[in-house]
Amino acid sequence: MFEQLYKKVMVGIDGSAQSERAFNQAVDSTLKNEASLLIVHVVERSVDNTFSEDEDDVTTEVRRLNDTLADYKQVALDKGVNHVETILAYGSSKVLLSREIPEEKHVDLIMVGQTGANAVERFVNGSTTDAILRNASCDVLVISDKKKGINK
């Protein structure tokens, strides 16, 4: 008899090829477990200063990010996932993706791509994926970027 392993799967997306693969794997896992899916994109606080001071530019960027999340949600729904939620969060992706959001939303599986940031960001700040692996209180599945020929 099939025992449901996971009830809520969270996937972090950042626009990278690895997060796209993580999203596709999360949809598959959600379907196999008859679980709900939580799709999260975090805007780093340190990135806020790259936005223009022009309020219209910030509004346009927020709208673009929400549209992207809506597109991911629609893909998951079209593939048969019954319950999909999206979150656009602001702050530290390491904290939000590893502890705050999973605890608040009762996530029992986090899926992320192996890498997303460029090499300099990883060297200076450390990997968000590493932080999730160290700090998450639930299972974490890291989708490798080497399986399907993705090279950095």
C-alpha positions in Angstrom: 0.0 0.0 0.0 1.2 3.5 -0.9 2.1 5.6 2.1 2.1 9.3 1.5 5.6 10.5 2.3 5.1 14.3 1.9 2.1 16.5 2.3 3.6 19.9 1.4 6.5 20.3 -1.1 8.2 23.7 -1.3 10.4 24.6 -4.3 12.6 27.7 -4.5 12.8 29.4 -7.9 15.3 32.0 -9.0 15.2 31.9 -12.8 18.2 29.6 -13.1 18.2 26.4 -15.2 18.8 24.5 -11.9 15.7 26.0 -10.3 13.7 25.2 -13.4 14.8 21.5 -13.0 13.9 21.7 -9.3 10.5 23.0 -10.1 9.8 20.2 -12.6 11.0 17.6 -10.1 8.8 19.2 -7.4 5.8 19.0 -9.6 6.5 15.3 -10.2 7.0 14.6 -6.5 3.9 16.6 -5.6 1.8 14.5 -8.0 3.3 11.2 -6.8 2.6 12.1 -3.2 -0.8 13.7 -3.8 0.7 16.7 -2.0 0.3 20.4 -2.2 3.0 22.6 -3.8 4.5 25.8 -2.5 6.5 27.9 -5.1 8.7 30.5 -3.5 10.8 33.3 -4.9 12.9 35.4 -2.5 14.1 38.9 -3.4 17.3 39.4 -1.4 17.3 42.6 0.7 20.8 43.3 -0.5 19.4 43.3 -4.0 16.8 46.0 -3.2 19.4 48.7 -3.8 19.7 47.5 -7.4 16.1 48.6 -8.1 15.7 52.1 -9.3 14.5 54.7 -6.9 11.6 55.2 -9.3 8.5 53.8 -7.7 7.1 52.8 -11.2 10.2 50.7 -11.8 9.8 48.9 -8.5 6.1 48.3 -9.2 6.9 46.9 -12.6 9.5 44.5 -11.2 7.2 43.3 -8.5 4.5 42.8 -11.1 6.9 40.9 -13.3 7.9 38.6 -10.4 4.3 37.9 -9.5 3.5 37.2 -13.1 6.4 34.7 -13.2 5.1 33.0 -10.1 1.6 32.9 -11.6 3.1 31.2 -14.7 4.8 28.5 -12.6 1.5 28.0 -10.7 -0.4 27.6 -13.9 2.1 25.0 -15.2 1.7 23.0 -12.0 -2.1 23.2 -12.2 -2.0 22.1 -15.9 0.1 19.1 -15.0 -2.5 18.0 -12.4 -1.3 19.4 -9.1 -4.5 20.1 -7.1 -3.3 22.7 -4.6 -0.6 25.3 -5.5 0.4 28.4 -3.5 3.0 31.0 -4.4 5.0 33.3 -2.2 7.1 36.4 -3.2 9.2 37.1 -0.2 11.7 39.8 0.7 14.7 39.2 2.9 17.4 36.6 3.3 16.8 33.6 1.0 19.0 31.5 3.4 16.7 32.2 6.4 13.4 32.3 4.5 13.9 29.2 2.5 15.5 27.1 5.2 13.5 28.0 8.3 10.8 30.7 8.3 8.6 29.7 5.3 8.9 25.9 5.8 8.0 26.2 9.5 5.1 28.7 8.9 3.7 26.7 6.0 4.3 23.2 7.5 6.5 22.1 4.6 7.9 18.6 4.9 10.0 18.6 1.7 12.1 21.4 0.3 13.4 21.0 -3.3 16.1 23.3 -4.7 18.6 23.4 -7.5 22.2 22.7 -6.6 23.3 26.2 -7.6 21.6 29.4 -8.7 23.8 32.3 -7.9 26.9 33.0 -9.8 30.4 31.9 -8.6 31.3 35.2 -7.0 28.0 35.4 -5.0 28.5 31.8 -3.8 32.1 32.6 -2.7 31.2 35.8 -0.9 27.9 34.9 0.6 27.9 31.1 0.7 25.4 29.0 -1.1 21.7 29.3 -0.3 21.4 25.6 -0.9 24.1 24.9 1.6 22.3 27.0 4.2 19.1 25.1 3.5 20.8 21.8 3.9 22.4 22.9 7.3 19.3 24.6 8.8 16.1 23.0 7.5 14.0 21.0 9.9 12.5 18.9 7.1 13.8 16.8 4.3 15.7 18.5 1.5 16.2 17.3 -2.0 18.9 19.0 -4.0 18.5 18.7 -7.8 22.0 18.2 -9.3 23.0 20.4 -12.2 25.1 17.6 -13.7 22.5 14.9 -14.5 21.2 16.4 -17.7 24.4 18.1 -19.0 23.9 21.5 -17.4 27.3 23.0 -17.0 28.4 26.1 -15.1 
